[in-house]
Amino acid sequence: MIPAPFDYEVAESAEHAVELLGQHDDAKLLAGGHSLLPLMKLRLASPSVLIDIGRVSDLSYVRDAGDRIAIGALTCYEDAHFDETLKSSCPIVAHAAGEVGDPQVRNRGTIGGSVAHGDPASDIPTIMLALNAEFVVRGPTGERTIAAADFFKGVFEVDLAPQEILTEMRVPKTSSGWSYLKFHHRAQDWATVGVAVVLGDGSNNASVALTSMGERPLRAQGVEEALAAGEDPASAARRAAEGTNPVSDPMGSSEYRRQIAPVLTRRALEEALSR
Ligand SMILES: Cc1cc2nc3c(=O)[nH]c(=O)nc-3n(C[C@H](O)[C@H](O)[C@H](O)COP(=O)(O)OP(=O)(O)OC[C@H]3O[C@@H](n4cnc5c(N)ncnc54)[C@H](O)[C@@H]3O)c2cc1C
């Protein structure tokens, strides 16, 4: 399909992108284009203007920021996957970035684009939720910081105003006690179900988050509560589907996903405890 006609602007900086967003109604930011352009080709999105932020190179970085790692929104998956700072200080992000799509997707798609898009089948939002990440957003009145737990609202719905741009994600240093397991039918596919585990200072203080189990990335609260109460991982994992509402689609029925989630959660907890 061919997208509806649109105008095209190039932003030189985050501030310039905000300014351009303010000048046009119904404009959309274009980062890697790997989610937005398919939607436009299907005419599920028809922005009147695309504001290309893909050349704002100073939003592509990974930095050690004390007790956190700062990731620029335009960092592509491939750069995050091979980044030495992430590999040593927050390897779950480097690992999950390498699990996304194929090499073409990983070289064009951005970590910030994935977070801003708010697709419940995406891998990175689940990782951000499990890590209790913070997101930095710039708008016409300045900057604000939002917790990942408050950011994801629904299917393709996030806490971003029309004139705002996501500039940075901040994740805590977490070098051990982690896992991200993604169940998919074919290599390089989206997750039928994904489970992220971050143990914190032990299994009774674990964060467990789920991909493709509802309208947004979800915390597996039942599992976290069971672990906090001292249950062993195998028993706690049985509560993984509690409070979830997965879709039925060609990848699997809702019931299938609810069966997979506890098994994958047990394996993810075991893997996290082993490293
Ligand atoms: C074949 C294929 C396979 C894929 N497989 C997977 C997979 O296995 N796992 C997975 O998680 N994803 C997968 N994806 C999606 C891919 O990861 C996308 O690249 C990503 O979801 C969006 O990032 P992007 O940079 O391409 O964003 P774009 O497509 O450019 O933008 C997406 C949306 O976010 C907005 N946006 C982008 N950046 C910002 C910003 N900085 N601030 C505010 N708004 C912004 C845009 O306006 C748009 O609404 C796949 C995509 C394809 C085409």
The ligand as an SDF file (V2000), in Angstrom:
LIG
                    3D

 53 58  0  0  0  0  0  0  0  0999 V2000
    9.8450   -6.8160   10.3850 C   0  0  0  0  0  0  0  0  0  0  0  0
    9.7830   -6.1820   11.7580 C   0  0  0  0  0  0  0  0  0  0  0  0
   10.0270   -6.9660   12.8650 C   0  0  0  0  0  0  0  0  0  0  0  0
    9.9710   -6.4080   14.1380 C   0  0  0  0  0  0  0  0  0  0  0  0
   10.2070   -7.2340   15.2160 N   0  0  0  0  0  0  0  0  0  0  0  0
   10.1560   -6.7020   16.4610 C   0  0  0  0  0  0  0  0  0  0  0  0
   10.4090   -7.5150   17.6020 C   0  0  0  0  0  0  0  0  0  0  0  0
   10.7060   -8.7100   17.5130 O   0  0  0  0  0  0  0  0  0  0  0  0
   10.3340   -6.9220   18.8180 N   0  0  0  0  0  0  0  0  0  0  0  0
   10.0460   -5.5840   18.9700 C   0  0  0  0  0  0  0  0  0  0  0  0
    9.9980   -5.1090   20.0930 O   0  0  0  0  0  0  0  0  0  0  0  0
    9.8320   -4.7880   17.9080 N   0  0  0  0  0  0  0  0  0  0  0  0
    9.8710   -5.3060   16.6560 C   0  0  0  0  0  0  0  0  0  0  0  0
    9.6430   -4.4970   15.5740 N   0  0  0  0  0  0  0  0  0  0  0  0
    9.3350   -3.0480   15.7860 C   0  0  0  0  0  0  0  0  0  0  0  0
   10.6180   -2.2420   15.7780 C   0  0  0  0  0  0  0  0  0  0  0  0
   11.2930   -2.5610   16.9500 O   0  0  0  0  0  0  0  0  0  0  0  0
   10.3740   -0.7270   15.6820 C   0  0  0  0  0  0  0  0  0  0  0  0
   11.4970   -0.1830   15.1130 O   0  0  0  0  0  0  0  0  0  0  0  0
   10.1470    0.0260   16.9720 C   0  0  0  0  0  0  0  0  0  0  0  0
    9.0200   -0.5190   17.6050 O   0  0  0  0  0  0  0  0  0  0  0  0
    9.8790    1.4990   16.7210 C   0  0  0  0  0  0  0  0  0  0  0  0
   11.0760    2.1910   16.6520 O   0  0  0  0  0  0  0  0  0  0  0  0
   11.3620    3.1730   15.4350 P   0  0  0  0  0  0  0  0  0  0  0  0
   12.6070    3.9220   15.7750 O   0  0  0  0  0  0  0  0  0  0  0  0
   11.3440    2.4380   14.1600 O   0  0  0  0  0  0  0  0  0  0  0  0
   10.1140    4.1790   15.5580 O   0  0  0  0  0  0  0  0  0  0  0  0
    9.1870    4.8450   14.4360 P   0  0  0  0  0  0  0  0  0  0  0  0
    8.5350    3.7970   13.6260 O   0  0  0  0  0  0  0  0  0  0  0  0
    9.9280    5.9120   13.7230 O   0  0  0  0  0  0  0  0  0  0  0  0
    8.1120    5.5640   15.3920 O   0  0  0  0  0  0  0  0  0  0  0  0
    7.1630    4.8060   16.1110 C   0  0  0  0  0  0  0  0  0  0  0  0
    6.2390    5.7670   16.8810 C   0  0  0  0  0  0  0  0  0  0  0  0
    6.9410    6.3680   17.9580 O   0  0  0  0  0  0  0  0  0  0  0  0
    7.0010    7.7960   17.7910 C   0  0  0  0  0  0  0  0  0  0  0  0
    8.3600    8.1850   18.1890 N   0  0  0  0  0  0  0  0  0  0  0  0
    9.5260    7.6430   17.7230 C   0  0  0  0  0  0  0  0  0  0  0  0
   10.5610    8.1820   18.3880 N   0  0  0  0  0  0  0  0  0  0  0  0
   10.0480    9.0740   19.2680 C   0  0  0  0  0  0  0  0  0  0  0  0
   10.6140    9.9490   20.2480 C   0  0  0  0  0  0  0  0  0  0  0  0
   11.9450    9.9900   20.4650 N   0  0  0  0  0  0  0  0  0  0  0  0
    9.7770   10.7270   20.9740 N   0  0  0  0  0  0  0  0  0  0  0  0
    8.4390   10.6720   20.7900 C   0  0  0  0  0  0  0  0  0  0  0  0
    7.8420    9.8770   19.8850 N   0  0  0  0  0  0  0  0  0  0  0  0
    8.6390    9.0910   19.1400 C   0  0  0  0  0  0  0  0  0  0  0  0
    6.6710    8.0540   16.3300 C   0  0  0  0  0  0  0  0  0  0  0  0
    6.0870    9.3290   16.1410 O   0  0  0  0  0  0  0  0  0  0  0  0
    5.7140    6.9220   16.0320 C   0  0  0  0  0  0  0  0  0  0  0  0
    4.4250    7.2530   16.4880 O   0  0  0  0  0  0  0  0  0  0  0  0
    9.6900   -5.0240   14.2930 C   0  0  0  0  0  0  0  0  0  0  0  0
    9.4580   -4.2230   13.1760 C   0  0  0  0  0  0  0  0  0  0  0  0
    9.5000   -4.7790   11.9060 C   0  0  0  0  0  0  0  0  0  0  0  0
    9.2570   -3.9040   10.7190 C   0  0  0  0  0  0  0  0  0  0  0  0
  1  2  1  0
  2  3  1  0
  2 52  2  0
  3  4  2  0
  4  5  1  0
  4 50  1  0
  5  6  2  0
  6  7  1  0
  6 13  1  0
  7  8  2  0
  7  9  1  0
  9 10  1  0
 10 11  2  0
 10 12  1  0
 12 13  2  0
 13 14  1  0
 14 15  1  0
 14 50  1  0
 15 16  1  0
 16 17  1  0
 16 18  1  0
 18 19  1  0
 18 20  1  0
 20 21  1  0
 20 22  1  0
 22 23  1  0
 23 24  1  0
 24 25  2  0
 24 26  1  0
 24 27  1  0
 27 28  1  0
 28 29  2  0
 28 30  1  0
 28 31  1  0
 31 32  1  0
 32 33  1  0
 33 34  1  0
 33 48  1  0
 34 35  1  0
 35 36  1  0
 35 46  1  0
 36 37  1  0
 36 45  1  0
 37 38  2  0
 38 39  1  0
 39 40  1  0
 39 45  2  0
 40 41  1  0
 40 42  2  0
 42 43  1  0
 43 44  2  0
 44 45  1  0
 46 47  1  0
 46 48  1  0
 48 49  1  0
 50 51  2  0
 51 52  1  0
 52 53  1  0
M  END
$$$$
